[in-house]
Amino acid sequence: MILDKDTAKKTAELLLQINAIKLNPENPFTWASGWKSPIYCDNRIILSYPIIRNYVREQMAKQLENLYGKPDVIAGVATGAIGIGMLVAEYLGLPFVYVRPEPKSHGRQNQIEGHLEPNQNVVVIEDLISTGKSSLNAVEALKNSGANVKGMIAIFTYGFDVANENFKNSNLDLHTLSDYEHLIQQASDTNYIKEEQLNTLLEWKSNPSTWKQ
């Protein structure tokens, strides 16, 4: 859910400005899932731009406080949200942990890195939501450790139906700074993409798992 349309528009503008989101309908990207896509999002590049990372940090922190008050701990989903999650925790003066996709195979075999007490209130920070499976895997790990997960805030979501269904089934609150609709609108308004590219991007969004160029 988008909480603030102005923030959604501004975030989309900044992501396009630094090429954190790349649009290439003519030469689609191949995702790890095997899906072909005219769009690729790498929000980790935000960390290289101090003004932009500070904007994202502050907007996430403010929305987090408005929604949940101050939790006990901020958790970032590895690896993409470790950096921005740490920045949000620092801004709020809160402890930080991060969650691996699975426990380490050596050492202490941790899946959650950092100190987390049972029954502590946690808000999860994520950089990107596609299907939501990896994000919800992190939430499950936190719950299994005894944490009380209040919700999740992400920078960007594609807004796929499968993700909406996954979060609904998990009964977890998800809010994002921006989403696919605001991104495409911003790209179109600023002539970042042509009309025929816009049509391709809208067509892909309607059925991303089977889309072909």
PyMOL commands that set and color helices and strands:
alter all, ss='L'
color gray80, all
select helices_A, chain A and resi 5-17+43-48+50-68+82-92+133-144+161-169+180-189+195-206
alter helices_A, ss='H'
color red, helices_A
select strands_A, chain A and resi 21-23+29-30+36-37+39-41+73-77+96-99+112-113+121-129+148-157+174-179
alter strands_A, ss='S'
color yellow, strands_A
deselect
rebuild
show_as cartoon
